[in-house]
């Protein structure tokens, strides 16, 4: 199947070809026709499956008809990084269509966002907290919304945004199309879907058994030796780009700093960073300035970087779903990748659960020459305290989130860099997989002239990069 079979607007097809995409991904094949029919969709899909294009293309196609210069499509995402990625995807696919868009998230100033909204936009990509700010100020008009997209719904639940989402939905027109995407389906998200969606088409894509594309390995080690073992692993492993997961933001920051001191091109992202520093870290990881990115689950959610060769779990996650989601950052689109997990004795329960899902034991490895009997230091900054399980359904207020500490300061909608810096070839070659808003093949975008559609006046939205 090709994109031509969807009968999209000619401008959209031209942009798709210019971006180098030839064949739609499975979720695009399933979702685009359903969305174009106007039906509600419940999409179970992970990052990297092409789900952004699965809703962006039909939305852009619909916006070519009917009145312009009014907000008709609202996309809600849990983090600023994901919101910006979605906005950039709309920009790439929507060049020359006359559609106008805005991103709304915290950590930056609200006034430039207000100015854009006053000038008129067709699409808003927003985080819940900042959207509520605009609604309370009366600076956003939601009366004409005909399409609502909730992306990474399970992560919005994890971040305490469900009350905010319900508040937002209550103030939207009742006659609208609803698209909800989630990597997992906990009871709370299933309840939300039942509340919002009307006779939805359920689409499941991207849940390829990890063992088919990813090589798993466990490295048993005492807690106080994890950092030293991590350094040895990185020293003796050929890597292209590495994503390291930690349990806490403080540990992510500390490991990033220690890797940098050890001579690695490493950085970290966590909630304490300013928006500019977070964006600089992400851009550096994408373009190859940094080979290693250290992050927590929340900070890394929605990160869509092609060509990640290794995922390393410095701390094993608490659930099988979280493990699957982490390692889904490598081995994409049937390409190979490696997932290493440093495990202590108290981690064996979750290890057994992961192995049951994988259907086979995970290989245990030891690093040759590493001193596993080194004495425990008097004090270790990497000691993990006891786990404190969060009560089911516990919620945190949205005011402290939008993937950051503040929902105010100065706004910008600049596109994040997507350069493809490469690193020396490793023994197992991995080709970059498609970005989340793309499909199974790649190409570079080129400048394209803007064209008006029908009687709509040409309007400038997404500037060429």
JOGITA-V686017 format. One record per residue. SS is DSSP state (~ for helix, > for strand, _ for the rest). D_CENTER is the distance of its C-alpha to the mean C-alpha in Angstrom with 1 decimal. Layout:
ss = [SS | SS]
d_center = [D_CENTER | D_CENTER]
This chain:
ss = [_ | _ | ~ | ~ | ~ | ~ | _ | _ | _ | ~ | ~ | ~ | ~ | ~ | ~ | ~ | ~ | ~ | _ | _ | _ | _ | _ | _ | _ | ~ | ~ | ~ | ~ | ~ | ~ | ~ | ~ | ~ | ~ | ~ | _ | _ | _ | _ | > | > | > | > | > | _ | _ | _ | _ | _ | ~ | ~ | ~ | ~ | ~ | ~ | ~ | ~ | ~ | ~ | ~ | ~ | ~ | _ | _ | _ | _ | _ | _ | _ | _ | _ | > | > | > | > | _ | _ | _ | ~ | ~ | ~ | ~ | ~ | ~ | ~ | ~ | ~ | ~ | ~ | ~ | ~ | ~ | _ | _ | _ | _ | _ | _ | _ | > | > | > | > | _ | _ | _ | _ | _ | _ | ~ | ~ | ~ | ~ | ~ | ~ | ~ | ~ | ~ | _ | _ | _ | > | > | > | > | _ | ~ | ~ | ~ | ~ | ~ | ~ | ~ | ~ | ~ | ~ | _ | _ | _ | _ | _ | _ | _ | _ | _ | > | > | > | > | _ | _ | ~ | ~ | ~ | ~ | ~ | ~ | _ | _ | _ | ~ | ~ | ~ | ~ | ~ | ~ | ~ | ~ | ~ | _ | _ | _ | _ | _ | _ | > | > | > | > | > | > | _ | _ | _ | _ | ~ | ~ | ~ | ~ | ~ | ~ | ~ | ~ | ~ | ~ | _ | _ | _ | _ | > | > | > | > | > | _ | _ | _ | _ | ~ | ~ | ~ | ~ | > | > | > | > | > | > | > | _ | _ | ~ | ~ | ~ | ~ | ~ | ~ | ~ | ~ | ~ | ~ | ~ | ~ | ~ | ~ | _ | _ | _ | _ | _ | > | > | > | > | _ | _ | _ | ~ | ~ | ~ | ~ | ~ | ~ | ~ | ~ | ~ | ~ | ~ | ~ | ~ | _ | _ | _ | _ | > | > | > | > | _ | _ | _ | _ | _ | ~ | ~ | ~ | ~ | ~ | ~ | ~ | ~ | ~ | ~ | ~ | ~ | ~ | _ | _ | _ | _ | > | > | > | > | _ | ~ | ~ | ~ | ~ | _ | _ | _ | _ | _ | _ | _ | _ | _ | > | > | > | > | _ | _ | _ | _ | _ | _ | ~ | ~ | ~ | ~ | ~ | ~ | ~ | ~ | _ | _ | _ | _ | ~ | ~ | ~ | _ | _ | > | > | > | > | > | > | > | _ | ~ | ~ | ~ | ~ | ~ | ~ | ~ | ~ | ~ | ~ | ~ | ~ | ~ | ~ | _ | _ | _ | _ | > | > | _ | _ | _ | _ | _ | _ | _ | _ | _ | _ | _ | _ | _ | _ | _ | _ | _ | _ | _ | _ | _ | _ | _ | _ | _ | _ | _ | _ | _ | _ | _ | _ | _ | ~ | ~ | ~ | _ | _ | _ | _ | _ | _ | _ | _ | _ | _ | _ | _ | _ | _ | _ | _ | _ | _ | _ | _ | _ | _ | _ | _ | _ | _ | _ | _ | _ | _ | _ | _ | _ | _ | _ | _ | _ | _ | _ | _ | _ | _ | _ | _ | _ | _ | _ | _ | _ | _ | _ | _ | _ | _ | _ | _ | _ | _ | _ | _ | _ | _ | _ | _ | _]
d_center = [26.4 | 25.5 | 23.7 | 27.3 | 27.9 | 25.6 | 28.2 | 25.7 | 27.3 | 28.8 | 26.8 | 23.5 | 24.9 | 26.1 | 22.8 | 21.2 | 24.1 | 23.9 | 20.3 | 21.7 | 20.2 | 23.0 | 22.0 | 19.3 | 17.1 | 18.2 | 15.9 | 17.0 | 20.5 | 20.5 | 18.7 | 19.9 | 23.6 | 23.1 | 21.1 | 23.9 | 26.5 | 25.2 | 24.4 | 21.9 | 19.2 | 17.6 | 14.9 | 14.0 | 11.3 | 8.6 | 5.6 | 8.1 | 10.7 | 11.1 | 10.6 | 10.0 | 13.4 | 14.7 | 14.9 | 15.1 | 18.2 | 20.2 | 19.6 | 20.8 | 23.6 | 24.8 | 24.8 | 27.4 | 29.8 | 31.1 | 31.4 | 29.1 | 28.4 | 27.4 | 24.1 | 23.5 | 19.7 | 17.5 | 13.7 | 12.5 | 9.1 | 9.0 | 8.2 | 9.7 | 7.3 | 5.0 | 8.6 | 9.9 | 7.9 | 9.1 | 12.4 | 12.8 | 12.4 | 15.0 | 17.0 | 17.2 | 18.2 | 20.3 | 22.5 | 26.1 | 25.6 | 26.5 | 23.5 | 22.5 | 19.3 | 18.3 | 15.4 | 16.4 | 15.1 | 17.1 | 18.2 | 19.8 | 22.9 | 23.4 | 26.3 | 24.8 | 22.5 | 25.7 | 27.4 | 24.9 | 25.1 | 28.8 | 29.0 | 27.2 | 23.8 | 22.8 | 19.1 | 17.4 | 13.7 | 13.9 | 13.0 | 15.6 | 17.8 | 18.5 | 19.0 | 21.7 | 23.2 | 23.8 | 25.1 | 27.5 | 28.7 | 29.3 | 27.5 | 25.4 | 27.0 | 25.3 | 28.5 | 27.6 | 24.1 | 24.3 | 20.7 | 18.2 | 14.6 | 12.8 | 9.2 | 7.8 | 11.4 | 12.0 | 9.9 | 11.9 | 14.9 | 14.2 | 14.2 | 17.3 | 16.4 | 18.2 | 21.5 | 20.0 | 18.4 | 21.9 | 23.6 | 21.6 | 22.3 | 26.0 | 26.5 | 25.2 | 27.7 | 28.5 | 28.7 | 25.1 | 22.7 | 19.9 | 16.7 | 14.7 | 11.7 | 11.0 | 10.4 | 13.7 | 16.6 | 18.4 | 21.6 | 20.4 | 17.7 | 20.4 | 22.7 | 20.5 | 20.2 | 24.0 | 24.5 | 22.6 | 22.7 | 26.0 | 26.9 | 23.4 | 22.8 | 20.7 | 18.6 | 17.4 | 15.7 | 14.0 | 15.7 | 17.8 | 19.8 | 18.3 | 21.9 | 22.2 | 19.8 | 19.4 | 22.4 | 22.3 | 24.6 | 25.7 | 27.4 | 29.7 | 30.5 | 31.9 | 29.6 | 31.5 | 31.2 | 27.4 | 27.0 | 29.9 | 28.8 | 25.3 | 27.2 | 29.5 | 26.7 | 25.2 | 28.7 | 29.7 | 26.6 | 25.9 | 22.2 | 20.3 | 17.1 | 16.4 | 13.6 | 15.6 | 14.7 | 17.1 | 18.1 | 18.7 | 17.7 | 21.4 | 21.3 | 18.2 | 20.2 | 23.4 | 22.3 | 20.7 | 24.0 | 26.1 | 24.4 | 25.0 | 28.6 | 29.0 | 28.4 | 24.9 | 22.6 | 20.1 | 18.1 | 16.1 | 13.7 | 14.5 | 15.5 | 18.9 | 17.9 | 18.7 | 16.2 | 18.0 | 17.9 | 14.2 | 13.7 | 16.5 | 15.1 | 11.8 | 14.2 | 16.6 | 14.4 | 13.5 | 17.2 | 18.8 | 20.4 | 18.8 | 18.8 | 17.5 | 14.6 | 15.2 | 12.8 | 12.9 | 10.6 | 9.9 | 9.5 | 7.1 | 4.8 | 1.0 | 4.0 | 5.5 | 9.1 | 11.9 | 14.9 | 14.0 | 17.3 | 17.3 | 15.4 | 17.8 | 18.0 | 20.3 | 20.3 | 20.0 | 17.7 | 19.7 | 18.7 | 18.5 | 15.4 | 13.7 | 15.3 | 14.3 | 10.5 | 11.1 | 13.3 | 11.2 | 9.8 | 13.4 | 16.0 | 14.0 | 16.1 | 19.1 | 19.1 | 20.2 | 18.6 | 19.7 | 18.7 | 21.1 | 21.5 | 24.1 | 25.9 | 28.8 | 31.4 | 29.9 | 26.7 | 28.7 | 28.2 | 24.4 | 25.2 | 27.6 | 25.2 | 22.6 | 25.6 | 26.7 | 23.5 | 23.6 | 27.3 | 28.7 | 29.1 | 26.8 | 28.9 | 30.1 | 30.6 | 32.6 | 32.5 | 36.0 | 37.8 | 35.6 | 37.6 | 36.3 | 39.3 | 38.8 | 39.9 | 37.6 | 37.7 | 39.2 | 35.8 | 32.3 | 29.3 | 27.1 | 29.0 | 26.9 | 28.4 | 28.8 | 25.8 | 25.9 | 24.4 | 23.1 | 25.2 | 23.9 | 22.9 | 23.1 | 21.3 | 20.8 | 21.4 | 18.7 | 20.7 | 19.5 | 15.7 | 13.3 | 11.7 | 15.1 | 18.8 | 20.1 | 19.7 | 22.2 | 23.3 | 22.9 | 20.6 | 19.5 | 17.5 | 17.6 | 15.2 | 13.4 | 15.1 | 14.1 | 17.2 | 17.7 | 19.9 | 21.3 | 23.0 | 26.1 | 26.2 | 25.9 | 28.1 | 25.5 | 24.1 | 20.5 | 19.7 | 16.3 | 14.4 | 13.2 | 10.1 | 7.9 | 10.3 | 13.2 | 15.6 | 17.5 | 19.3 | 18.9 | 20.9 | 21.2 | 21.3 | 24.8 | 26.3 | 27.5 | 30.1 | 29.4 | 31.2 | 32.1 | 31.8 | 35.0 | 36.5 | 33.4 | 34.0 | 31.7 | 29.1 | 27.0 | 23.3 | 20.9 | 22.9 | 23.0 | 21.5]
